[in-house]
Amino acid sequence: MKTFLLIIVSLLCSTFTTNDPKRIKVKDVRYVKDWETKSQLSNFKNKDIEVYRVNVPGGGYLTRVYREENSAIKCNRGPIYGTDKDYEYAEYKWINDSLVGVTLFSKSNRDTEEYYINDRAGSITGGS
């Protein structure tokens, strides 16, 4: 009986710890003044991500990755330059403790671009 309960508990725990992709809306801030001051760190938890459409030559996006460090939430930012396509949504999935895969996509025309963010190294790779 103890073995059966142990198996059930471990199955339940593994069910609740899956790393399913999370879908978020891309925030278009190309024409919003002082948009960078609007995010409060207290609104985020470890491994949350935001993606912003920003106004840069050639088009681009900015990612914000929120991580817990020393019992406090910190924000790491990284740019995605050189894409002038408009994406409405992003999905992200953590590959390991420092690497997250981010897919930008458009519902209207089904375009997608994939990027990998190495949160610890501060680098972004990928693209169409």
KOLMAR-195720 format. One record per residue (C-alpha): x, y negated, z; residue number from 1; residue in one letter; chain. Coordinates in Angstrom, 2 decimals. Each point is the difference from the previous one (the first is absolute). Last residue first. Layout:
BEGIN
c1 c2 c3 resi resn chain
X Y Z NUM a A $
...
! end
This chain:
BEGIN
c1 c2 c3 resi resn chain
13.50 -33.22 -39.14 128 s A $
2.11 -0.99 2.95 127 g A $
2.34 1.61 2.44 126 g A $
2.34 -1.10 2.76 125 t A $
-0.36 -2.26 3.03 124 i A $
2.79 -0.59 2.52 123 s A $
0.02 -1.24 3.59 122 g A $
2.38 2.73 1.18 121 a A $
-2.17 1.09 2.94 120 r A $
-3.28 -0.45 -1.83 119 d A $
1.04 1.89 -3.09 118 n A $
-2.93 -0.96 -2.20 117 i A $
-0.89 2.22 -2.91 116 y A $
-1.99 -1.42 -2.88 115 y A $
-2.64 1.33 -2.35 114 e A $
-1.85 -1.98 -2.68 113 e A $
-3.55 0.67 -1.15 112 t A $
-2.33 -1.20 -2.75 111 d A $
-3.57 1.37 0.15 110 r A $
-1.51 -2.90 -1.95 109 n A $
-2.62 -1.34 2.43 108 s A $
0.95 1.99 3.10 107 k A $
3.52 -1.41 0.00 106 s A $
2.78 1.74 1.82 105 f A $
3.09 -0.58 2.10 104 l A $
1.55 3.17 1.37 103 t A $
2.18 -0.25 3.10 102 v A $
2.25 2.82 1.23 101 g A $
1.50 -0.50 3.45 100 v A $
3.51 0.90 1.14 99 l A $
1.29 -0.62 3.55 98 s A $
-1.60 2.67 2.22 97 d A $
-0.73 2.36 -2.89 96 n A $
-2.14 -0.05 -3.14 95 i A $
-2.48 -2.52 1.43 94 w A $
-2.98 -0.42 -2.29 93 k A $
-1.31 -3.18 -1.54 92 y A $
-2.87 -0.82 -2.29 91 e A $
-0.36 -3.44 -1.51 90 a A $
-2.99 -1.82 -1.39 89 y A $
-0.97 -2.91 -2.25 88 e A $
2.93 0.04 -2.40 87 y A $
0.54 -2.80 -2.48 86 d A $
2.86 0.60 -2.38 85 k A $
2.82 -2.55 -0.18 84 d A $
2.60 2.38 1.36 83 t A $
3.55 -1.26 0.25 82 g A $
0.56 -0.22 3.71 81 y A $
-0.99 2.25 2.92 80 i A $
1.17 -1.82 3.12 79 p A $
0.71 1.40 3.47 78 g A $
-1.04 -1.04 3.45 77 r A $
0.66 1.58 3.39 76 n A $
-2.41 -0.86 2.81 75 c A $
0.66 0.97 3.61 74 k A $
-2.44 1.48 2.51 73 i A $
1.36 0.20 3.54 72 a A $
0.89 2.92 2.28 71 s A $
3.72 -0.19 -0.90 70 n A $
-0.80 0.30 -3.69 69 e A $
-3.45 0.84 -1.33 68 e A $
-0.22 -0.48 -3.72 67 r A $
-2.14 -2.13 -2.29 66 y A $
0.81 0.06 -3.70 65 v A $
-0.84 -3.11 -1.97 64 r A $
0.08 0.27 -3.75 63 t A $
0.25 -2.89 -2.43 62 l A $
-1.21 0.13 -3.56 61 y A $
1.18 -1.34 -3.31 60 g A $
-0.43 -1.91 -3.17 59 g A $
2.63 -1.16 -2.50 58 g A $
0.58 -3.24 1.89 57 p A $
-1.39 0.36 3.54 56 v A $
-3.53 -0.58 1.32 55 n A $
-0.74 2.85 2.39 54 v A $
-2.33 3.01 -0.05 53 r A $
0.19 1.30 3.58 52 y A $
0.35 3.56 1.32 51 v A $
-0.44 0.83 3.68 50 e A $
1.33 3.06 1.80 49 i A $
-0.65 1.62 3.36 48 d A $
2.78 2.32 1.21 47 k A $
-0.33 -0.85 3.72 46 n A $
-3.09 -2.03 0.80 45 k A $
-1.26 -3.35 -1.17 44 f A $
-2.28 -2.76 1.30 43 n A $
2.49 -1.00 2.74 42 s A $
2.43 -1.10 -2.70 41 l A $
-2.34 -2.83 -0.99 40 q A $
-0.08 -0.73 -3.72 39 s A $
-1.00 -3.55 -1.09 38 k A $
3.36 -1.78 -0.13 37 t A $
1.00 1.44 -3.36 36 e A $
-3.08 -1.41 -1.73 35 w A $
1.24 -3.59 0.34 34 d A $
-1.93 -1.14 -3.11 33 k A $
-2.00 2.62 -1.84 32 v A $
0.36 -0.04 -3.79 31 y A $
1.95 3.19 -0.63 30 r A $
-1.43 1.63 3.12 29 v A $
-1.70 3.02 -1.58 28 d A $
-0.36 2.59 2.75 27 k A $
0.35 3.57 -1.25 26 v A $
-2.72 2.12 1.60 25 k A $
1.11 3.05 1.95 24 i A $
-0.16 3.76 -0.57 23 r A $
1.73 2.36 2.40 22 k A $
1.60 3.18 -1.31 21 p A $
-0.45 3.01 2.28 20 d A $
2.76 0.71 2.51 19 n A $
-1.64 2.70 2.04 18 t A $
0.18 -0.33 3.79 17 t A $
-3.65 0.69 0.86 16 f A $
-0.17 3.37 -1.73 15 t A $
3.34 1.09 1.47 14 s A $
-1.33 -0.63 3.49 13 c A $
-3.17 1.98 -0.67 12 l A $
1.97 2.94 -1.34 11 l A $
2.32 -0.09 3.03 10 s A $
-2.99 0.00 2.38 9 v A $
-1.67 2.92 -1.79 8 i A $
3.20 2.07 0.00 7 i A $
0.57 -0.66 3.71 6 l A $
-3.58 0.95 0.77 5 l A $
0.40 3.33 -1.84 4 f A $
3.29 0.71 1.76 3 t A $
-1.58 -0.69 3.38 2 k A $
-2.84 2.42 -0.82 1 m A $
! end
